[in-house]
Structures are given as C-alpha cells and as structure tokens.
Amino acid sequence: MQNSPFGIEGHGLFTLHPAIMLVLIPFVVMFVWASIKEYQRWRRFGPSMNKRSAYDIDETAPSYEPPVADDSDSDSNETTRPERGSHE
C-alpha cells in the first residue's frame, strides 16, 4: 500500500521529490552564500556600525505619519486618525 503521492516506499519522509529539490536548492545555495559573505564582512570590518537611530525623524517630510497613541484605557480598537485621502 502506497501512502506517498510520488510512489516512494519506505522512508518517504526523508526522501524529497526531484522537482522539490530543484526548487529548494537555489534558495539554500543563496542563503549559504549570503551567510558566508556576511561572516567574511563581519570578520574583516567588525560589527555593523549602523547609526540610523542617532538621527532625528524629519516630521516635515510628506510621507511622515505620527505614531498612534497607545491608549491602554480604551477598549475599542479604532484609531482617531483620519482615513488616507480624506481632507478633513
């Protein structure tokens, strides 16, 4: 009695179909390659010195949206911000 749709008997759980392998292998190779390159970068230059959090947020930028206030007293999940596109 076959339980596998691919006709694999025995240890079907540990055997992959060739089509699945062809799809997964490129992603696995890219992940391993990126991990190796990141490790090499880390060994050469040390930890990332990303200082994005050191700069102020430009509140005058057209795409800036103020954060929603966290009202822990409120029982409703509605926000008081106007909908996008409304000109109120």
Kinemage of the C-alpha trace (Angstrom):
@kinemage 1
@onewidth
@group {chain A} dominant
@subgroup {mainchain}
@vectorlist {calphas} color= white
{ca met a 1} P 0.000 0.000 0.000
{ca gln a 2} L 1.432 3.331 -1.051
{ca asn a 3} L 0.865 6.406 1.090
{ca ser a 4} L 3.112 8.698 -0.925
{ca pro a 5} L 1.720 10.574 -3.934
{ca phe a 6} L 5.163 10.241 -5.544
{ca gly a 7} L 5.305 6.452 -5.280
{ca ile a 8} L 8.102 6.469 -2.700
{ca glu a 9} L 8.134 3.472 -0.404
{ca gly a 10} L 9.938 3.076 2.872
{ca his a 11} L 11.363 6.253 4.343
{ca gly a 12} L 9.303 8.652 2.233
{ca leu a 13} L 9.500 11.300 4.935
{ca phe a 14} L 13.257 11.649 4.426
{ca thr a 15} L 13.198 11.443 0.623
{ca leu a 16} L 12.319 14.510 -1.436
{ca his a 17} L 10.873 14.574 -4.902
{ca pro a 18} L 13.387 15.804 -7.530
{ca ala a 19} L 11.137 18.733 -8.510
{ca ile a 20} L 11.068 19.932 -4.901
{ca met a 21} L 14.851 19.638 -4.754
{ca leu a 22} L 15.202 21.712 -7.944
{ca val a 23} L 13.085 24.466 -6.392
{ca leu a 24} L 14.749 24.450 -2.968
{ca ile a 25} L 18.424 24.106 -3.911
{ca pro a 26} L 18.851 27.628 -5.404
{ca phe a 27} L 17.393 29.234 -2.270
{ca val a 28} L 19.560 27.133 0.023
{ca val a 29} L 22.661 27.977 -2.028
{ca met a 30} L 21.844 31.720 -1.948
{ca phe a 31} L 21.257 31.628 1.814
{ca val a 32} L 24.524 29.797 2.475
{ca trp a 33} L 26.426 32.128 0.108
{ca ala a 34} L 24.991 35.247 1.786
{ca ser a 35} L 25.809 33.828 5.219
{ca ile a 36} L 29.415 33.176 4.195
{ca lys a 37} L 29.781 36.668 2.704
{ca glu a 38} L 28.262 38.313 5.793
{ca tyr a 39} L 30.600 36.338 8.048
{ca gln a 40} L 33.580 37.411 5.929
{ca arg a 41} L 32.429 41.042 6.141
{ca trp a 42} L 31.994 40.739 9.900
{ca arg a 43} L 35.485 39.206 10.324
{ca arg a 44} L 37.097 41.925 8.189
{ca phe a 45} L 35.247 45.049 9.355
{ca gly a 46} L 33.692 44.059 12.683
{ca pro a 47} L 30.081 44.549 13.749
{ca ser a 48} L 27.893 46.902 11.766
{ca met a 49} L 28.136 50.500 12.915
{ca asn a 50} L 24.688 51.463 11.673
{ca lys a 51} L 23.755 54.774 13.304
{ca arg a 52} L 20.280 55.305 11.821
{ca ser a 53} L 18.764 55.631 15.273
{ca ala a 54} L 21.121 58.522 16.087
{ca tyr a 55} L 19.361 60.872 13.644
{ca asp a 56} L 16.118 62.719 14.280
{ca ile a 57} L 12.975 61.893 12.339
{ca asp a 58} L 12.033 64.544 9.792
{ca glu a 59} L 8.459 65.325 10.828
{ca thr a 60} L 8.060 67.787 7.941
{ca ala a 61} L 8.558 65.083 5.310
{ca pro a 62} L 5.466 64.491 3.153
{ca ser a 63} L 5.410 60.769 3.949
{ca tyr a 64} L 5.693 61.217 7.740
{ca glu a 65} L 2.807 59.830 9.768
{ca pro a 66} L 2.837 60.420 13.516
{ca pro a 67} L 2.719 57.276 15.652
{ca val a 68} L -0.623 56.187 17.019
{ca ala a 69} L -1.003 56.956 20.715
{ca asp a 70} L -1.153 53.839 22.857
{ca asp a 71} L -4.400 54.183 24.818
{ca ser a 72} L -4.341 51.249 27.204
{ca asp a 73} L -7.512 52.618 28.881
{ca ser a 74} L -9.517 52.406 25.678
{ca asp a 75} L -11.495 49.244 24.987
{ca ser a 76} L -12.039 49.982 21.306
{ca asn a 77} L -9.525 49.196 18.591
{ca glu a 78} L -10.471 52.196 16.463
{ca thr a 79} L -7.943 54.912 15.796
{ca thr a 80} L -8.705 58.610 15.805
{ca arg a 81} L -6.571 59.306 12.735
{ca pro a 82} L -8.434 60.360 9.602
{ca glu a 83} L -8.520 57.933 6.694
{ca arg a 84} L -5.928 58.340 3.972
{ca gly a 85} L -7.173 60.598 1.243
{ca ser a 86} L -9.734 62.389 3.395
{ca his a 87} L -9.246 66.145 3.592
{ca glu a 88} L -10.681 66.989 6.974
